[in-house]
Each structure stands twice: as C-alpha cells, then as structure tokens.
Amino acid sequence: MATEATEIRGPGHRVKRVEDDRFIRGKGNYVDDIKLPGMLHMAILRSPLAHAKINSIDTSKAAAVPGVVAVVTGDLMAQHNLAWMPTLSYDTQAVLATDKVRFQGQEVAAVIAEDPYVAKDALELIEVDYEPLEAIVTPQRALEPDAPVIRDDKEGQAGNAIYHWEAGDKEATDKAFGEADVVVSIDTFYPRCHPAPLETCGCVADINPATGQATIYMTSQAPHVIRTVFALVTGLPEEKIRIVSPDLGGGFGNKVPVYPGYVVATAASLLLGRPVKWIEDRSENLISTGFARDYHMHGELALKKDGTMLGLRTSLLSDNGAFYADAQPTKFKAGLFHIVTGSYDFKAAHVVADGAYTNKAPGGVAYRCSFRVTEASYLIERLVQNAAYELAMDPAQLRLKNFIRADQFPYASATGFVYDSGDYHGAMNLALEKIGYDELLKEQKEARAQGKLYGIGMASFTEVVGAGPHKDYDILGLKMNDGAELRIHPTGKAILKISCQTQGQGHETTFAQIVAGELGIQPEDIKVMHGDTDNTPYGLGTYASRSTPTSGAATAMVARKIRDKARKIAAHLLEVSEEDLEFQGDRFFVKGAPDRAKTIQDVAFAAYTNFPDGMEPGLEGVSYYDPPNLTFPFGTYVVAVEVDPDTGQWEVRRMVAVDDCGVRINPMIVEGQIHGGLTEGYGIAAMQLITFDDGGNCVGSNFMDYLLPTSWETPKFETFATVTPSPHHPIGAKGVGESATVGSPAAYVNAVIDALQHLGIRNIDMPVTSSKVWDAVQAARAGETG
Ligand code: CDP
C-alpha cells in the first residue's frame, strides 16, 4: 500500500461542476422533458382584469372542443374543498377564482386536453362575465379608509392592512436621536422585480388510480415542504405523495411557493386517472408567480458631527399583492429586514413594518437574497452614502469609522441578531486597495474639472443566511432544519442524499467536496442525489443561501459520524486501539508509523466483509442539522461610473467586489455565484421593473419590457475574497448564493448619485434609467438657474 496520502479535492479546490457535463450536452432532465404514457395537458385561463366580481363562467363551448377532456372551474374545485389553499405565510389564496378576481393574471379556470395547443385554444372559448371593481395599485391607496376591501373573502378583514410588525427599541432609538447633531433621511422605493428563471414553473401530476400513489414532478425549490402541504391540503396520505424536482432551470426564490397550477393539475389527475402536465409560458410566469421586493421605505440616521452613528429609524410599507404569500419564516412578518443596521455599530435602532393587500400578484419571495435583506441593505447603504455628503466626509472613511470591529464578534445587533463573525474593515480595505481608491479619487477630481459626471459608489453589506435555529425559524410550523444521508458502498464509492434542491448552484459538486474533505473519498466518486422526497431526507429546501449553512452542515456531520465508525473498523484491521490512529487525507494511520495505514476504501470494504464482532455491518448514516445561529456573510463593493450629461446614460468603469463567505468549498463556484448575483444586482439597479398602470395592468410581462441584463451591457467584475470562518458551522462556511444581489444595487446607485451629488441630487429610485437621470439633472439645473 502507498504510504503517501493522496491529495483529496475537498473544500478549497476549484473542482469543475459535475452537473455541467449533462447541461452543456443538452441532456438535462427538466420537468417539461417528462412525458408519461397517456399524459394530458393543462392550460390556465387567467383574469384580464385586476379587480372584478365574477358573475358567471360558461365553459360549455370550451368543453365541446374535440380533444378537450375537462374544464375545471373554482366551483368544481370547491366541491372537493380545493378552491382555496394556504399560503406559506398563513394566509389563504384562491386556487381558481370563485367570487372575485384580485389581480391581473389570476387563475380562473383550466382546460385539460389531449394536446397542449388544443388546451390553450379552448381557453378562448370560456366565457366569463366580470363586473369590474376599482383596482388598487399602491399600498398607500390600499390603506385609505375608502379603499375597497380586496380580501372580502376573509372574515373580519375590514381594510387592506395585512400586518404591523416592529423590531428594536423605540425608546432607546428616540433617545439616540435626541443626542444627534445631524439626522439624515431618505424616502426610497425598491420596486417590484421578478426572479425570471429561464425555466418557467410547471408540473406533471401522475396519480395512479389503482394504488393511489401520487407522483408529482415539479419545479420546486422545496419539495419536502410541498409534499407536507399537499398532504394537508388534499388529504392524500403523505407516504403516497412523492414530489420529484428534477433539474431546475434556475429558481431564485420564484420556485418556492405553492402555485395554483400545481394544485389544479394534481386534482385533475386524481379526477381523470391520467397524468396531467402543466407548463406556464413566459408571460404567465412574469405576471402571476412570486415577484420580489415592492417595498416603500423611509430611513433616518442619527449622527454626531464627527460621523459617529448613533441610531437608526426605519419604516416600510410592503406591497404584498392580493394574497400574503411571502415565503419566509413565520415569526418575521417583514422577513429579516431588521438586518437593516447592516455592518454598523448602532447602540439603538427601531424598525416599523406594515404590509398591505393590493390588486397585484402575490409573492414577496427571497429573490437572490435572504428574506427581505436586499431591501434592508439597500436602505442603509443609501442612507450612509447620503450621510457622507451631509457631513462632507469621505464615504469610505465614514463607513470605516462606524463598522463593527473584528474583536466585537459575536456581535449582538440593536434589532436582535447575533452576528457570528466578521472583519468589515478587512473587506473594505481590500476593496479600496484593489480599485486603487486614492488614484480613483484623483481621476474623479480631474474628470469633474473637465465637466464630466464621474461617480464612485460603494456598499458594505451584511447578509444573514442559513435559516435557521428551531426556536425562531419555521415555515407553517415546520422547523427550518435540513438533513443529509450518506452511504459508503463496499468499493469505497459513496452516495449522498441531501434535503436541499439544486437549481444551478452546483450542489452535486460542492456537497461531494464536503464529504471528500471529511472522509477522503474523491468528489467524482460521490454521487449526490436531491429533489426526490421518497429518496432524500427531510428538509426545508434551497432558497435564501441556506443550503450550505444547513444541509451542508448536515453533510459534514453525517460524514463525521461515519468517520467515527470507520475509525473503529480501521483499528480492528490494524490491530491497534482507536486512540492510536490519526486520520489524514484518505486514510487512517498509526501515530508515528504512517506506513501502517488503511485507506477509507479498505475500511469501506471491511465494513461489509471484515468488521469487528458485535459491530453492526455497513457504513452509512443520516444527520439533521439544527443550526445554533444564522451565518452572516459580508463584503464591500466599489463601483466607478461615468454619467453622460446629455443622455443620462451611465456606464460602469470599474466594479470591484470583495466577498467573505467564510471557508469557500469551491472557490470557482463561489465566484460564479457572485458574478451571477452582481449581474442580477446590476439588472435591478439599471433596468428591471414590473409595474402596473392605473387599471392594474401589469407592465413588464415579457422580456421586451422586463429587461434581463445580457453580456452586452453587463459590466466587467473584479472579484476578491477575504475569509472569516463561521465559528459554529462544522466547516466554517457561510452561504454566498445571494450576497452579490443583496450588496450590489446600492453600490451601483450610490455611484450614480455620487456623480450627481454636487447638483444636490440625493436619490433616484431604481431602476436608475437614463431618462430618470436626465430628468433629475435637468430639474437640478433648472433649480440652480431658477
Ligand atoms: O442555498 P444556495 O445553494 O442557493 O446557496 P449557498 O448555500 O450559498 O451555496 C451556493 C453555492 O455555492 C453552492 O454550490 C455552495 O456549496 C457553494 N458555496 C461554497 O462553495 N462555499 C461557501 N462558503 C458557500 C457556498
């Protein structure tokens, strides 16, 4: 046997993504690739109006079309007690409308046919008599006393308010403001945007009439939760429900909620005894499925003249659409928005949050962010940037002066989080060094002297991910814990089954690397399975960068459990006591005698062939992880832009991103995640908007109106890392999937505002389009001359 330990490509290695082999060959297996014998196709009729009473629905003409097998309405669903379903935020949502439609695009009826085109064509023959009602398109209007009540289906619902929620300490914050020399405030709107995964949502529901077995292939980021919700909603026994999420073409939070299409297709399969496929088109996805953001925010920052931050006050009004369906931990009505104190050492802070129903699609999903952290991060970083102008301080210096210091961790924030670890000064100093901040300031001065509009913006964010500890974190009562099951085969190859669900993040590669690091089995010898509730351990799924902090931790733990047993077997094989063994790389060896060794493969074989008397054979285990705390990735982004004063167009000159997600399992995948997030952040800052006209018609329901950044307009990113391990995570990793979208919009906008701040411009709401910039510049100049 070789005495040299082999180099194992565990955490820290840039292992190529194993999943890409099938993706680049066009061999992925998406829901729409699934074709079952006898399969029917479903299409959904959606409301053209945002708010209207339904007087009647006539389906007779549609039902008569050759090839149509059934037409389903809310009344039919009601006969089976399925016209309404619970949302993930303890509200109810119409599956198919019975009484009223409450947003444009709402599901009204469904046609099931032998052919998808017949199903779609037949929709046009369904006659619905609508009686239009006033459409409410802003939460401000929704809360006016004379606004019509959107949710008149709910007993005791008097107006359109959904919740009122507070965090922090009002009294202490008022006191801090009393001591302030300067108070800086901002009103800003983080507009509605959409995750827009390339693959839209859909399912194939297959209920076997003979056995009652329900197999539902579904675009879900959280298949286990969906199984439980389905059992509760439909009354089907949970062991007979199998949810399979095959390859997903992106999710970004959009594929967390339960959509009516899933429920109707399942009910139709149950009633018709045949598999039913439903795949939505692009406009259906953009107009009716989980949107993100839509927060109207007010922030006030209290400071001393020298720049010391004293207190923070924020209030927000959330536009939740017609059904409160935010996919977020139950306890926190506005998600984790109270991370709004960011990276700064505030003695006091107070957050007030209100939510309102409007005639828009529901959602509020964690679109490339932990729950509502993008909004929080944006608000604090816009405020801090404006405070620098108010105090005539350098924005970097103002931040450095107020950052929580590395020696203050674990740090209890004024709104109730305990940050695990951080080195904010380290991240910002690296970003400043990499962009050459001093040089850039000189360049800016020269550019300005020539009349150019040149801006430098920055944002230092603290993300909060890995929900979460069972005491505070649940969705519909289900604690937000995750699992991993690991089985080592006799030849030393392994299969890892995880509770989270990959949508392109590369879990099949990185989770294998975690096992590799713990057990010394090369990642290519470990198959990673996910997305099949019959064959993976329970867990709450993948969103909000929680996979690595939860299921990733469970993976390390189960591997360690197996290593403990492997040690006993190795001791037996080497005829020494366990205490005499050390583990390194891929093998156990006798302390001081490295040539007396057994590899993990030797041990795995022995686990089935030559194990000690009295030991249970086999080498496998399962672990569930209940994190003791969340993890808090962080970073600093610095952006330089030039604004064209004649057109308002702005162009990114430099973009430097420093991210810290603790130990990087696969630095290449992490960089990919950050590039993706920075691109999405740029899209949000520069061009993306789902909006509505006064009648509640959705503007932005196709890719001509809702703009995704392409390689043409996306800036070049320069990415760097610092590494501050999480002290409680088994391998010191923090999540990263969402950080860049959380942190970067403020950096882009701050850069544009910096270019214009000498004109007195302090805010332009996203998306910061050239026309808005041009308007702001014209208005400022008119003000100057007028
Ligand atoms: O929940 P989600 O997978 O979207 O987010 P994540 O846990 O932050 O992970 C995103 C991807 O980056 C996964 O493939 C992770 O395993 C990988 N990652 C990593 O390699 N190192 C980290 N410290 C964090 C994430």
Residues whose N, C-alpha, C, O or C-beta is under 5 A from the ligand:
A	BS01	CDP	Q505 G506 H507 T510 T542 Y543 S545 R546 S547 T548 P549 C661 G662 V663 R664 I665 N666 I669 V670 Q673 A733 K734 G735 V736 G737
